């Protein structure tokens, strides 16, 4: 039993370490866009490789812990949540790579406007990711619930960015300007998807700690408590 607890604690530490890598990816990719420093894309790819390796190791560890120990109750909820959290973190990293690829194209041309809302949105997303991982590390269901509410801020900023950039496209008939605006919209959508993954993690934490599945509140399905 003590060995099982040590393995569970190690798994938790690995997920927290993976989240740190993902947060670095998000920050670095926005720095690349804002500072127009294309060399940072190499850092993003190196971090992505670390994240991908972590995903494989954590998935393998979760499956072995389930197979060898046949956990029930809170332990089983922790392991199934860990698998989902692991996947969401990896997908956050994928979105950071997408932003970096957009940035690689955007910095080849002059900016169409000062970047204000996108860095603000990135800051809010980073807060959201940081809070959901802190909630996981500290077993804080209240903080996990607060993370879910932060998603509304992200959605509002995305809508504001899209409306602003649509205005630039309408005013301009220049193909390059329109393409840059589309790329920036894709950046905003990638940030929104990172926020969605953070929301997923928040929901998983609530399930892990409280045994309550809140992913689809409108569904009226009777669930078996585990």
Kinemage of the C-alpha trace (Angstrom):
@kinemage 1
@onewidth
@group {chain A} dominant
@subgroup {mainchain}
@vectorlist {calphas} color= white
{ca unk a 1} P 0.000 0.000 0.000
{ca unk a 2} L 2.812 2.402 0.813
{ca unk a 3} L 4.408 1.728 -2.584
{ca unk a 4} L 1.064 2.489 -4.249
{ca unk a 5} L 0.810 5.816 -2.405
{ca unk a 6} L 4.356 6.729 -3.435
{ca unk a 7} L 3.528 5.937 -7.063
{ca unk a 8} L 0.384 8.068 -6.880
{ca unk a 9} L 2.347 10.982 -5.418
{ca unk a 10} L 4.956 10.600 -8.151
{ca unk a 11} L 2.207 10.659 -10.770
{ca unk a 12} L 0.799 13.853 -9.309
{ca unk a 13} L 4.249 15.476 -9.357
{ca unk a 14} L 4.734 14.469 -12.985
{ca unk a 15} L 1.450 16.099 -13.974
{ca unk a 16} L 2.378 19.301 -12.166
{ca unk a 17} L 5.792 19.305 -13.879
{ca unk a 18} L 4.097 18.764 -17.236
{ca unk a 19} L 1.791 21.698 -16.565
{ca unk a 20} L 4.823 23.914 -15.927
{ca unk a 21} L 6.173 22.983 -19.381
{ca unk a 22} L 2.812 23.793 -20.968
{ca unk a 23} L 2.651 27.161 -19.212
{ca unk a 24} L 6.134 27.946 -20.533
{ca unk a 25} L 4.937 27.048 -24.026
{ca unk a 26} L 1.970 29.413 -23.795
{ca unk a 27} L 4.086 32.285 -22.501
{ca unk a 28} L 6.875 31.739 -25.027
{ca unk a 29} L 4.568 31.519 -28.016
{ca unk a 30} L 2.879 34.809 -27.111
{ca unk a 31} L 6.286 36.382 -26.534
{ca unk a 32} L 7.218 35.258 -30.054
{ca unk a 33} L 4.148 36.982 -31.472
{ca unk a 34} L 4.459 40.195 -29.448
{ca unk a 35} L 8.233 40.638 -29.737
{ca unk a 36} L 8.287 39.285 -33.310
{ca unk a 37} L 11.165 36.986 -32.415
{ca unk a 38} L 11.009 33.977 -34.729
{ca unk a 39} L 13.876 32.231 -32.946
{ca unk a 40} L 11.511 31.445 -30.069
{ca unk a 41} L 9.726 28.922 -32.281
{ca unk a 42} L 12.663 26.549 -31.704
{ca unk a 43} L 12.080 26.813 -27.959
{ca unk a 44} L 8.408 25.973 -28.492
{ca unk a 45} L 9.252 22.831 -30.462
{ca unk a 46} L 11.770 21.702 -27.836
{ca unk a 47} L 9.178 22.175 -25.086
{ca unk a 48} L 6.576 20.326 -27.161
{ca unk a 49} L 8.898 17.339 -27.368
{ca unk a 50} L 9.226 17.296 -23.570
{ca unk a 51} L 5.443 17.556 -23.181
{ca unk a 52} L 4.851 14.693 -25.617
{ca unk a 53} L 7.324 12.477 -23.763
{ca unk a 54} L 5.645 13.353 -20.467
{ca unk a 55} L 2.237 12.448 -21.895
{ca unk a 56} L 3.436 8.979 -22.889
{ca unk a 57} L 5.146 8.337 -19.547
{ca unk a 58} L 2.143 9.515 -17.515
{ca unk a 59} L -0.358 7.527 -19.566
{ca unk a 60} L 1.752 4.396 -19.161
{ca unk a 61} L 2.067 4.991 -15.424
{ca unk a 62} L -1.699 5.477 -15.012
{ca unk a 63} L -2.546 2.294 -16.902
{ca unk a 64} L -0.038 0.227 -14.936
{ca unk a 65} L -1.328 1.584 -11.607
{ca unk a 66} L -4.893 0.671 -12.591
{ca unk a 67} L -3.946 -2.784 -13.895
{ca unk a 68} L -1.692 -3.783 -11.006
{ca unk a 69} L -3.633 -2.305 -8.085
{ca unk a 70} L -7.282 -2.387 -9.194
{ca unk a 71} L -8.072 0.837 -7.331
{ca unk a 72} L -11.600 1.858 -6.338
{ca unk a 73} L -13.287 4.983 -5.020
{ca unk a 74} L -11.139 8.098 -4.704
{ca unk a 75} L -8.021 6.370 -6.029
{ca unk a 76} L -9.786 5.267 -9.202
{ca unk a 77} L -11.265 8.746 -9.677
{ca unk a 78} L -7.787 10.218 -9.305
{ca unk a 79} L -6.293 7.908 -11.918
{ca unk a 80} L -9.072 8.340 -14.480
{ca unk a 81} L -8.923 12.108 -13.958
{ca unk a 82} L -5.136 12.040 -14.306
{ca unk a 83} L -5.466 10.372 -17.713
{ca unk a 84} L -7.872 13.081 -18.909
{ca unk a 85} L -5.804 15.915 -17.416
{ca unk a 86} L -2.717 14.503 -19.096
{ca unk a 87} L -4.497 14.569 -22.470
{ca unk a 88} L -5.766 18.133 -21.973
{ca unk a 89} L -2.294 19.375 -21.079
{ca unk a 90} L -0.836 17.803 -24.214
{ca unk a 91} L -3.535 19.426 -26.335
{ca unk a 92} L -2.751 22.793 -24.770
{ca unk a 93} L 0.797 22.281 -25.965
{ca unk a 94} L -0.500 21.533 -29.464
{ca unk a 95} L -2.420 24.808 -29.474
{ca unk a 96} L 0.712 26.675 -28.377
{ca unk a 97} L 2.519 25.159 -31.381
{ca unk a 98} L -0.344 26.310 -33.620
{ca unk a 99} L 0.049 29.846 -32.312
{ca unk a 100} L 3.793 29.690 -32.906
{ca unk a 101} L 3.214 28.612 -36.506
{ca unk a 102} L 0.823 31.537 -37.021
{ca unk a 103} L 3.388 33.852 -35.454
{ca unk a 104} L 6.056 32.611 -37.863
{ca unk a 105} L 3.881 33.860 -40.729
{ca unk a 106} L 2.698 37.051 -39.049
{ca unk a 107} L 6.152 38.395 -38.210
{ca unk a 108} L 7.169 38.293 -41.868
{ca unk a 109} L 4.955 41.341 -42.470
{ca unk a 110} L 4.307 44.644 -40.667
{ca unk a 111} L 1.645 44.398 -37.934
{ca unk a 112} L -1.834 45.474 -38.977
{ca unk a 113} L -2.501 46.949 -35.512
{ca unk a 114} L -0.958 47.114 -32.035
{ca unk a 115} L -1.533 43.874 -30.140
{ca unk a 116} L -3.530 44.675 -27.011
{ca unk a 117} L -6.416 42.235 -26.611
{ca unk a 118} L -4.492 39.112 -27.651
{ca unk a 119} L -1.754 39.554 -24.988
{ca unk a 120} L -4.526 40.326 -22.468
{ca unk a 121} L -6.347 37.161 -23.491
{ca unk a 122} L -3.096 35.184 -23.206
{ca unk a 123} L -2.572 36.537 -19.667
{ca unk a 124} L -6.070 35.435 -18.651
{ca unk a 125} L -5.513 32.004 -20.193
{ca unk a 126} L -2.227 31.593 -18.324
{ca unk a 127} L -3.978 32.539 -15.056
{ca unk a 128} L -6.664 29.976 -15.812
{ca unk a 129} L -4.144 27.212 -16.509
{ca unk a 130} L -2.124 28.129 -13.415
{ca unk a 131} L -5.230 28.096 -11.213
{ca unk a 132} L -6.494 24.745 -12.453
{ca unk a 133} L -3.118 23.118 -11.826
{ca unk a 134} L -2.892 24.715 -8.387
{ca unk a 135} L -6.371 23.364 -7.669
{ca unk a 136} L -5.184 19.907 -8.735
{ca unk a 137} L -1.984 20.061 -6.694
{ca unk a 138} L -3.724 21.390 -3.568
{ca unk a 139} L -6.958 19.336 -3.888
{ca unk a 140} L -8.944 22.580 -3.983
{ca unk a 141} L -12.429 22.023 -5.423
{ca unk a 142} L -13.413 25.638 -4.748
{ca unk a 143} L -10.557 26.953 -6.892
{ca unk a 144} L -11.408 24.429 -9.605
{ca unk a 145} L -14.966 25.788 -9.628
{ca unk a 146} L -13.617 29.338 -9.946
{ca unk a 147} L -11.617 28.248 -13.004
{ca unk a 148} L -14.851 27.347 -14.782
{ca unk a 149} L -16.104 30.910 -14.346
{ca unk a 150} L -12.891 32.332 -15.825
{ca unk a 151} L -13.802 30.774 -19.156
{ca unk a 152} L -16.437 33.481 -19.707
{ca unk a 153} L -13.688 36.131 -19.633
{ca unk a 154} L -11.744 34.232 -22.291
{ca unk a 155} L -14.805 33.900 -24.522
{ca unk a 156} L -15.612 37.603 -24.232
{ca unk a 157} L -12.071 38.601 -25.178
{ca unk a 158} L -12.097 36.228 -28.159
{ca unk a 159} L -15.360 37.744 -29.432
{ca unk a 160} L -13.944 41.260 -29.008
{ca unk a 161} L -10.787 40.350 -30.940
{ca unk a 162} L -12.744 38.759 -33.786
{ca unk a 163} L -15.087 41.731 -34.151
{ca unk a 164} L -12.141 44.148 -34.180
{ca unk a 165} L -10.271 42.151 -36.821
{ca unk a 166} L -13.388 41.759 -38.948
{ca unk a 167} L -13.531 45.540 -39.029
{ca unk a 168} L -9.959 45.686 -40.343
{ca unk a 169} L -10.783 43.151 -43.047
{ca unk a 170} L -13.887 45.069 -44.143
{ca unk a 171} L -11.919 48.321 -44.381
{ca unk a 172} L -9.078 46.743 -46.350
{ca unk a 173} L -9.103 45.116 -49.764
{ca unk a 174} L -5.462 44.098 -49.394
{ca unk a 175} L -5.078 40.315 -49.483
{ca unk a 176} L -2.066 40.324 -47.125
{ca unk a 177} L -3.930 42.417 -44.541
{ca unk a 178} L -6.910 40.066 -44.687
{ca unk a 179} L -4.646 37.018 -44.293
{ca unk a 180} L -2.883 38.562 -41.272
{ca unk a 181} L -6.251 39.317 -39.688
{ca unk a 182} L -7.341 35.711 -40.271
{ca unk a 183} L -4.108 34.459 -38.689
{ca unk a 184} L -4.705 36.631 -35.610
{ca unk a 185} L -8.257 35.296 -35.361
{ca unk a 186} L -6.784 31.786 -35.401
{ca unk a 187} L -4.434 32.802 -32.582
{ca unk a 188} L -7.437 33.974 -30.533
{ca unk a 189} L -9.271 30.732 -31.231
{ca unk a 190} L -6.247 28.677 -30.168
{ca unk a 191} L -6.104 30.648 -26.914
{ca unk a 192} L -9.815 30.004 -26.427
{ca unk a 193} L -9.246 26.278 -26.935
{ca unk a 194} L -6.485 26.327 -24.310
{ca unk a 195} L -9.031 27.893 -21.965
{ca unk a 196} L -11.493 25.125 -22.857
{ca unk a 197} L -8.886 22.503 -21.948
{ca unk a 198} L -8.306 24.288 -18.635
{ca unk a 199} L -12.062 24.145 -18.065
{ca unk a 200} L -11.964 20.397 -18.749
{ca unk a 201} L -9.253 20.031 -16.120
{ca unk a 202} L -11.330 22.023 -13.641
{ca unk a 203} L -14.257 19.671 -14.232
{ca unk a 204} L -11.994 16.646 -13.816
{ca unk a 205} L -10.697 17.990 -10.506
{ca unk a 206} L -14.244 18.413 -9.198
{ca unk a 207} L -14.997 14.830 -10.247
{ca unk a 208} L -11.764 13.612 -8.674
{ca unk a 209} L -12.385 15.329 -5.342
{ca unk a 210} L -16.184 15.222 -5.067
{ca unk a 211} L -17.215 12.299 -7.256
{ca unk a 212} L -19.497 14.645 -9.173
{ca unk a 213} L -19.477 14.682 -12.986
{ca unk a 214} L -20.447 18.198 -14.126
{ca unk a 215} L -19.290 17.978 -17.751
{ca unk a 216} L -22.782 17.888 -19.261
{ca unk a 217} L -25.189 19.376 -16.702
{ca unk a 218} L -28.206 19.197 -19.046
{ca unk a 219} L -27.896 15.419 -19.432
{ca unk a 220} L -30.242 13.522 -17.148
{ca unk a 221} L -28.331 10.264 -16.973
{ca unk a 222} L -28.198 8.197 -13.809
{ca unk a 223} L -24.528 7.573 -13.005
{ca unk a 224} L -23.068 4.855 -10.848
{ca unk a 225} L -20.919 6.257 -8.037
{ca unk a 226} L -17.375 4.903 -8.079
